[in-house]
Amino acid sequence: MRSALIKVYKVVHTWAGIVAGLGLFICFYAGAFTVFKDPLARWATPPAERASSKPRSAAELHALVTTTLAQHPEVAEEFTLTLEAAPAQAPSPMSWHRNEGDEDHDVLGERRFHATLQANGAAVVTEGHPSKVGEFIDVLHRVVGLPFDTEVGRVLTGVISLLYALALLSGLVIVLPSLVKDFFALRVGKGLKRWWMDAHNVVGIASLPFHLLIAITAAVFGLHDIIYDVQDQLIHGGTLRAGFRPAAGDVRSAPDPTTMLPPAELLARARVAAPALEPHSLQYVKVATPRALVRVWGHDPAALSPRALGGFVALDPYSGKVQSTDFLPGQMSAPVTLISSFFALHFGTFGGPPVKWIYFLLALSGAWLFYSGNVLWVETRRKKARAAGALPVQRRDVRWMAAVTVGICLGCVSGVSFTLVLAKWLGAHVADVRVFHQYGYYAVFFASIGYALARGAARASIDLLWGAALCTLAIPLTTLVGWLVPGLGPWATLDGLGVDLTALLGAFCFAWMARATSRRAHTGPQDSVWSLGAPAASPGQEPSVPKEWAT
């Protein structure tokens, strides 16, 4: 391939990666934990907010629904019956949420309520406070770490994902001529920059299929409103969302919700329509209107699921008649299957725990890929010392990029760990920890960026790595305090042991990286911005930026 063309692709790869890289680091690092959002929610939810594992009979469920609707008619707008034994998000079988914000996707602003049946037969409605730390981390992953979850942030994520795909494809073109020779070649003896380049290429090529599907699916999610509108008109003729809206069933006037079929009967009808479906919840929608609907959600291990919750069959709650199977695993049409595959591939909602762990590790390696890309940009523009000459002052843009890279990446790492620790220290004492998650994360995040800009990349990379190690180590230490001194606030449960062990391993990894970075800063080339011996620019003395800096 002609060298001029390769040079063009290098420019495209470099600047697409630089523009999108730091935001994508946050997306991938936070996204790795989003894979285990439910275990994180269980780990961070106080025991008092957790559901009892006591089995619920069909008669108890039906009595709970009819009694609650009779006493609180407003609940008929939408509520859910949870069939699983002890979900962290459902302190009782019957629960619902109300969104007080303007954004439909604002899960952090939702207030959750649940109903319980007393011994005298009365229904009591209380507000639950399950931990939203998993949702908060998911929001970080969806809006590239921005402090607000709005449509603008999601569209920005879609645009960045398109740049991400462009960087992937241009990077592939760059390495194609030497792919066979250089693949899996880690040339340590030829300089640290060469090693970083080899490692960057190996990780990028080995995980290319994963990155391509994440880039494409993330672009679809970020731009989904535009895509759905086009698909609705060109393919579905305006009926795409029909499966999610209550369908116009038999004409009835003001139906009485207490006459709905019992949950056991609705489940039996769902099993007839979908024998392989394993139901976990029933979602009732507008049951006091002529467009009443109940979605029986569940998983089919042998079929593709359209959402992380699985798929559903829609029934009429009064007659039991099947209203829709458009989103039923194994029975979806080709267009719906195509859209559903984006969700399944992006979130890893197939294959069980092994696939989730693979996605977790690939997401972490992806975060490192964006970090290493910025490191390579900095090293490529390093002014090298000449023999018997004074150490050069590195360009301002290089020093800033190095400091910002360290601050944003390690600020995200420390902030995620810190907000997880807050979930347990405050969860038993504060009703709404959500605001503390936001303040805690962004305080650590912006403080890390400020520290890196003030102290420089070399010093900040060491200190912030130790800070990340301590914040991550605080996760299992908090649980240990819950075992030893439960009166202080934290708690400990066996089902959260996986979170603590993973955090413990992560803390040791960050400590090892801090030691390695310190050795590099003290013994590496002193003409690098990563060296503690590198000279600083004098006040008012900034090196000029050469014309070729854009390449």
C-alpha atoms as one frame of an Amber mdcrd trajectory, in Angstrom:
protein
   0.000   0.000   0.000   1.332   3.428  -0.883   3.010   5.230   1.996   1.075
   8.454   1.290  -2.220   6.616   1.790  -0.963   5.019   4.992   0.000   8.482
   6.239  -3.531   9.734   5.613  -4.984   6.816   7.560  -2.552   7.493  10.400
  -3.796  11.074  10.647  -7.428   9.866  10.642  -6.702   7.174  13.248  -4.758
   9.560  15.484  -7.268  12.369  15.585 -10.374  10.219  15.650  -8.808   8.388
  18.591  -7.670  11.542  20.376 -11.053  13.253  20.042 -13.027  10.209  21.191
 -10.477   8.377  23.351 -10.891   9.964  26.770 -14.678   9.810  26.638 -14.490
   6.213  25.467 -12.201   5.331  28.383 -15.012   6.349  30.748 -17.585   4.476
  28.652 -15.552   1.269  28.673 -14.395   1.383  32.292 -17.864   2.179  33.627
 -19.389  -0.194  31.066 -17.305  -3.072  32.412 -19.100  -2.722  35.759 -22.460
  -2.230  34.083 -22.219  -5.854  32.933 -22.629  -6.772  36.611 -25.091  -4.001
  37.465 -27.493  -6.326  39.308 -24.785  -7.904  41.542 -23.529  -4.392  42.337
 -27.072  -3.340  43.269 -27.417  -6.346  45.593 -24.009  -5.615  47.141 -24.890
  -1.965  47.753 -28.539  -2.324  48.854 -29.063  -2.411  52.656 -30.527  -5.664
  53.988 -33.628  -3.791  55.163 -34.390  -2.895  51.545 -33.917  -6.419  50.284
 -36.821  -8.734  49.557 -37.597 -11.684  51.731 -36.797 -15.067  50.221 -40.110
 -16.404  51.520 -42.052 -18.048  48.639 -45.268 -16.313  47.643 -48.297 -18.349
  46.727 -50.479 -17.550  43.728 -53.373 -16.696  46.056 -51.217 -14.209  47.997
 -50.123 -12.473  44.809 -53.675 -12.143  43.542 -54.925 -10.810  46.878 -52.061
  -8.307  46.979 -52.906  -6.979  43.515 -56.670  -6.668  44.002 -56.402  -5.140
  47.469 -53.762  -2.600  46.468 -55.702  -1.504  43.376 -58.898  -1.144  45.384
 -57.194   1.062  47.985 -54.894   2.937  45.574 -56.517   3.199  42.111 -53.673
   5.377  40.791 -51.361   2.342  40.852 -53.351   0.859  37.956 -51.388   3.073
  35.549 -48.415   0.677  35.726 -46.976  -1.784  38.232 -44.910  -4.964  38.279
 -45.259  -8.306  40.015 -41.853  -9.843  40.623 -41.710 -13.631  40.763 -38.021
 -14.108  41.610 -37.061 -14.908  45.186 -34.927 -11.968  46.306 -34.275  -9.227
  43.746 -32.444  -6.172  45.061 -34.735  -3.776  43.238 -38.057  -5.210  44.473
 -38.495  -5.200  48.271 -41.927  -6.788  47.785 -43.649  -8.736  44.996 -45.648
  -5.692  43.876 -43.727  -2.536  42.995 -43.889   0.486  40.715 -41.983   3.670
  40.040 -42.782   7.276  39.359 -40.473   9.544  37.383 -40.590  13.134  38.597
 -38.131  14.456  35.992 -38.655  15.602  32.437 -36.468  12.909  30.880 -38.025
   9.520  30.085 -34.668   7.786  30.575 -33.858   9.432  33.914 -33.642   6.233
  35.975 -31.760   8.051  38.729 -34.709  10.378  39.286 -37.229   7.568  39.692
 -38.974   7.016  43.018 -39.835   3.399  43.770 -42.809   2.191  45.795 -43.977
  -1.220  46.878 -47.025  -2.729  48.506 -47.260  -5.359  51.205 -50.281  -7.174
  52.562 -50.863  -7.033  56.312 -52.368  -9.811  58.392 -55.721  -8.002  58.505
 -55.879  -7.980  54.693 -55.041  -4.288  54.209 -52.408  -3.177  51.704 -49.654
  -0.855  52.922 -47.733   1.258  50.389 -44.239   2.408  51.309 -41.386   3.981
  49.395 -38.332   1.815  48.868 -34.757   3.004  48.624 -32.714   0.373  46.791
 -29.186   1.385  45.885 -28.848   3.123  42.531 -25.077   2.933  42.362 -25.299
   0.411  39.525 -27.642   2.719  37.630 -25.335   5.676  38.281 -22.342   3.825
  36.816 -24.519   2.785  33.881 -25.403   6.440  33.255 -21.692   7.337  33.239
 -21.178   4.659  30.622 -24.111   5.873  28.496 -23.251   9.592  28.399 -19.412
   9.473  28.293 -19.129  10.573  31.924 -21.123  13.806  31.574 -22.800  15.026
  34.793 -26.268  14.993  33.212 -28.304  12.217  31.601 -30.126  13.921  28.739
 -30.865  13.221  25.102 -27.998  15.547  24.152 -25.555  13.366  26.077 -26.817
  10.205  24.413 -26.566  11.743  20.943 -23.011  12.843  21.791 -22.246   9.245
  22.729 -23.558   8.125  19.354 -21.346  10.617  17.516 -18.284   9.609  19.555
 -19.054   5.959  18.773 -18.974   6.761  15.058 -15.549   8.369  15.531 -14.572
   5.252  17.462 -15.543   3.032  14.520 -13.578   5.319  12.193 -10.499   5.021
  14.409 -10.847   1.227  14.451 -11.097   0.871  10.690  -8.281   3.323   9.955
  -6.084   1.593  12.546  -6.723  -1.731  10.853  -5.606  -0.290   7.521  -2.407
   1.013   9.136  -1.326  -2.358  10.551  -2.396  -4.498   7.579   0.933  -4.280
   5.701   2.892  -5.614   8.690   0.144  -7.593  10.419   1.658 -11.061   9.970
   5.145  -9.962  11.022   4.169  -7.773  13.966   1.121  -9.553  15.380   1.831
 -10.758  18.917   5.328  -9.236  18.731   6.184  -7.454  21.987   9.634  -6.009
  21.361  10.725  -5.012  24.862  14.364  -4.490  23.962  13.649  -1.840  21.335
  12.412   0.845  23.688   9.363   1.447  25.826   7.558   3.302  23.069   7.953
   0.288  20.755   6.558  -1.973  23.491   3.533   0.308  23.999   2.944   0.364
  20.239   3.126  -3.439  19.976   0.847  -3.941  22.986  -1.632  -1.374  21.615
  -1.715  -3.169  18.235  -2.066  -6.647  19.748  -4.943  -5.661  22.033  -6.627
  -3.716  19.263  -6.421  -6.470  16.637  -7.220  -9.350  19.022 -10.355  -7.609
  20.308 -11.332  -5.956  17.007 -14.626  -7.899  16.576 -15.712  -6.902  20.080
 -14.810  -3.258  19.510 -16.569  -3.113  16.169 -19.821  -4.487  17.567 -19.615
  -2.142  20.587 -18.949   0.840  18.306 -21.858  -0.003  16.006 -24.326  -0.846
  18.766 -23.343   2.217  20.842 -23.924   4.405  17.803 -27.346   2.781  17.397
 -28.224   3.436  21.052 -26.980   7.018  20.992 -28.849   7.805  17.781 -31.719
   5.382  18.341 -34.545   7.915  18.171 -33.495   8.944  14.675 -32.934   5.327
  13.615 -36.252   4.134  15.077 -38.185   6.886  13.314 -36.652   5.945   9.959
 -37.165   2.211  10.552 -40.743   2.783  11.701 -41.617   4.555   8.469 -39.670
   2.398   6.006 -40.250  -1.076   7.493 -43.106  -1.112  10.003 -45.440   1.491
   8.555 -45.712   3.317  11.866 -46.377   0.221  14.035 -42.901  -0.451  15.525
 -43.814   0.466  19.087 -47.159  -1.327  18.997 -45.787  -4.202  21.059 -44.860
  -1.821  23.856 -48.148   0.094  23.819 -51.367  -1.319  25.177 -53.232  -2.648
  22.157 -56.849  -1.860  21.400 -58.585  -5.010  22.562 -62.261  -5.758  23.060
 -64.340  -2.656  23.669 -65.121  -2.351  27.349 -66.122   0.569  29.476 -64.177
   1.312  32.653 -63.064  -2.253  33.455 -62.817  -3.229  37.096 -59.166  -4.169
  37.892 -60.322  -6.495  40.650 -61.850  -8.761  37.983 -58.532  -9.397  36.214
 -57.371 -12.979  35.843 -55.140 -14.160  38.694 -51.372 -14.036  38.035 -51.251
 -17.853  38.029 -53.785 -17.979  35.194 -51.916 -15.341  33.196 -48.686 -17.303
  33.630 -50.433 -20.449  32.421 -51.638 -18.618  29.297 -48.114 -17.303  28.705
 -46.651 -20.810  28.942 -49.071 -22.003  26.284 -47.955 -19.207  23.952 -44.250
 -19.583  24.862 -43.404 -22.993  26.400 -39.660 -22.246  26.556 -40.051 -18.891
  28.319 -38.919 -18.765  31.945 -41.048 -15.934  33.461 -39.618 -13.660  36.123
 -42.130 -10.793  36.279 -45.511  -9.508  35.125 -45.745  -5.874  34.058 -49.290
  -4.473  34.187 -50.048  -1.362  32.096 -53.183   0.831  32.193 -55.329  -1.949
  33.623 -58.209   0.424  34.428 -58.602   1.446  30.767 -59.922  -0.321  27.637
 -56.294  -0.699  26.495 -55.232  -2.826  29.456 -52.136  -4.951  28.928 -49.879
  -7.260  30.905 -46.418  -8.221  29.687 -45.091 -11.526  30.975 -41.321 -11.013
  30.976 -38.889 -13.891  30.995 -35.812 -15.506  29.500 -35.430 -18.256  26.925
 -31.927 -19.777  27.282 -32.013 -21.056  23.699 -33.204 -17.843  21.980 -32.138
 -14.246  21.490 -33.657 -11.808  23.984 -34.702  -8.330  22.783 -33.758  -6.613
  26.064 -31.598  -7.122  29.136 -34.790  -8.113  30.994 -35.373 -10.827  28.401
 -38.482 -10.852  26.212 -42.216 -10.833  26.782 -45.572 -12.032  25.573 -48.344
  -9.423  25.838 -51.738 -10.577  27.159 -55.120  -9.076  27.888 -55.286  -9.226
  31.714 -59.057  -9.791  31.669 -59.520 -12.408  28.954 -56.001 -13.836  28.830
 -55.961 -13.408  25.052 -52.507 -13.038  23.488 -52.105  -9.460  22.227 -48.546
  -9.577  20.862 -45.577 -11.925  20.486 -43.449  -9.413  18.561 -40.886  -9.262
  21.377 -41.027 -12.920  22.404 -37.670 -14.741  22.185 -37.767 -17.265  19.363
 -40.842 -15.718  17.701 -39.598 -12.269  16.714 -39.776 -11.045  13.133 -36.574
 -10.402  11.166 -36.584  -6.583  11.658 -37.238  -6.887  15.413 -34.569  -9.596
  15.677 -32.105  -7.263  13.943 -32.751  -4.446  16.405 -32.792  -6.848  19.372
 -29.418  -8.246  18.377 -27.895  -4.802  18.991 -29.060  -4.927  22.615 -27.960
  -8.524  23.157 -24.524  -8.019  21.611 -23.852  -4.737  23.394 -24.882  -5.851
  26.887 -23.817  -9.495  26.661 -27.287 -10.767  27.563 -26.579 -14.238  26.219
 -24.413 -17.159  27.222 -24.767 -16.629  30.973 -21.925 -15.743  33.415 -19.029
 -16.831  31.130 -20.026 -14.272  28.501 -20.446 -11.580  31.165 -16.902 -12.155
  32.434 -15.560 -12.104  28.878 -17.325  -8.778  28.289 -15.980  -7.443  31.597
 -12.379  -8.253  30.681 -12.744  -7.029  27.103 -14.215  -3.744  28.330 -11.272
  -3.218  30.706  -8.812  -4.009  27.920 -10.695  -1.524  25.745 -10.260   1.188
  28.382  -6.525   0.455  28.409  -6.505   0.659  24.594  -7.714   4.278  24.660
  -5.289   5.191  27.441  -2.363   3.645  25.573  -3.392   5.464  22.391  -2.995
   8.822  24.137   0.307   7.720  25.649   1.583   6.870  22.170   0.474  10.283
  20.879   2.463  11.950  23.655   5.556   9.808  23.133   5.499  10.298  19.359
   5.741  14.048  19.862   8.527  13.916  22.426  11.498  16.168  21.844  14.482
  13.909  22.445  17.630  15.070  24.190  20.703  15.456  22.052  24.161  14.267
  23.079  25.822  16.613  25.581  22.883  18.996  25.326  20.393  20.377  27.805
  17.141  18.511  28.298  14.479  19.963  25.994  11.266  21.497  27.274   8.355
  19.537  25.863   5.620  21.319  23.965   2.701  22.695  25.927   0.081  20.671
  24.032   2.025  17.471  24.774   2.303  18.235  28.488  -1.369  19.152  28.686
  -2.498  16.041  26.848  -0.409  13.834  29.151  -1.801  15.516  32.284  -5.410
  15.480  31.062  -5.117  11.807  30.064  -3.859  10.861  33.522  -6.430  13.032
  35.315  -9.486  11.864  33.381  -8.628   8.158  33.261  -7.464   7.741  36.851
 -10.108  10.185  38.080 -12.767   7.928  36.564 -11.201   4.823  38.148 -10.979
   6.388  41.611 -14.394   8.014  41.315 -16.168   4.733  40.501 -14.508   2.987
  43.447 -15.233   5.901  45.777 -18.924   6.056  44.890 -19.230   2.294  45.503
 -17.752   2.781  48.974 -20.230   5.593  49.656 -23.086   3.221  48.816 -22.362
   1.096  51.901 -21.242   3.783  54.322 -24.303   5.937  53.667 -26.852   3.362
  52.493 -28.117   2.505  55.959 -28.268   6.150  57.141 -29.359   8.221  54.119
 -32.667   7.643  52.349 -31.500   8.971  48.967 -27.810   8.237  48.358 -28.161
   9.193  44.687 -27.027  12.778  45.159 -24.011  11.587  47.169 -23.029   9.251
  44.332 -22.996  12.189  41.951 -21.179  14.599  44.264 -18.713  11.942  45.396
 -17.806  10.725  41.928 -17.430  14.151  40.333 -15.527  15.574  43.320 -12.904
  12.841  42.932 -12.990  13.046  39.124 -12.435  16.800  38.818  -9.980  16.881
  41.729  -7.882  14.281  39.895  -7.875  16.369  36.717  -6.913  19.490  38.657
  -4.148  17.646  40.495  -2.731  16.259  37.243  -2.691  19.693  35.599  -1.061
  21.261  38.663   1.609  18.606  39.326   2.257  17.321  35.827   1.727  13.893
  34.300   4.774  12.206  35.847   4.045  12.979  39.499   0.262  12.772  39.107
   0.344   9.358  37.425   2.093   7.865  40.459   0.004   9.581  43.108  -3.319
   9.020  41.347  -2.562   5.344  40.780  -1.949   4.950  44.506  -5.181   6.855
  45.086  -7.038   4.457  42.759  -5.531   1.505  44.623  -6.659   2.886  48.002
 -10.172   3.752  46.811 -10.591   0.290  45.295  -9.137  -1.423  48.372 -11.695
   0.464  50.474 -14.476  -1.598  48.825 -13.570  -4.959  50.464 -12.369  -3.170
  53.618 -15.814  -1.609  53.981 -17.410  -5.040  53.810 -14.862  -6.314  56.341
 -15.912  -3.519  58.701 -19.492  -4.675  58.195 -18.535  -8.156  59.396 -16.475
  -6.966  62.381 -18.344  -3.857  63.547 -21.843  -3.913  62.018 -23.004  -1.042
  64.214 -20.911   1.478  62.244 -23.210   1.301  59.240 -21.724  -0.986  56.568
 -23.027  -4.519  56.240 -21.708  -7.762  54.827 -23.511 -10.471  52.864 -22.207
 -13.574  51.183 -23.878 -12.789  47.848 -21.627  -9.724  47.528 -18.398 -11.665
  47.987 -17.672 -11.617  44.249 -17.693  -7.797  44.220 -15.266  -7.651  47.145
 -12.840 -10.201  45.695 -12.824  -8.485  42.303 -12.146  -5.122  43.961  -9.338
  -6.643  46.030  -7.672  -7.960  42.879  -8.153  -4.584  41.200  -6.512  -2.771
  44.144  -3.416  -4.980  43.878  -3.269  -4.336  40.119  -3.370  -0.552  40.630
  -0.697  -0.790  43.342   1.536  -2.789  40.989   1.018  -0.203  38.245   1.855
   2.604  40.684   5.178   0.945  41.567   5.997   0.300  37.904   5.121   3.901
  37.003   7.304   5.187  39.814  10.294   3.173  38.557   9.694   4.497  35.055
   9.513   8.093  36.330  12.805   7.767  38.244  14.873   5.637  35.861  13.345
   6.238  32.414  14.477   8.765  29.794  14.573  12.205  31.361  13.454  13.910
  28.164   9.957  12.416  28.572   6.934  14.069  30.165   6.606  10.830  32.179
   9.964  11.446  33.889  10.304  13.214  37.223  13.595  14.599  35.933  12.015
  16.367  32.971  12.479  20.160  33.013   9.480  22.418  33.339   8.883  25.392
  31.105   9.799  28.727  32.621   7.025  31.284  33.109   6.325  32.966  29.813
   8.587  30.517  27.977   6.489  28.153  25.918   8.079  26.158  23.123   6.665
  26.870  19.719   4.426  24.285  18.130   5.953  22.930  14.911   3.907  22.895
  11.734   3.858  19.123  11.591   2.243  18.664  15.043  -1.087  17.746  13.411
   0.433  14.587  11.952
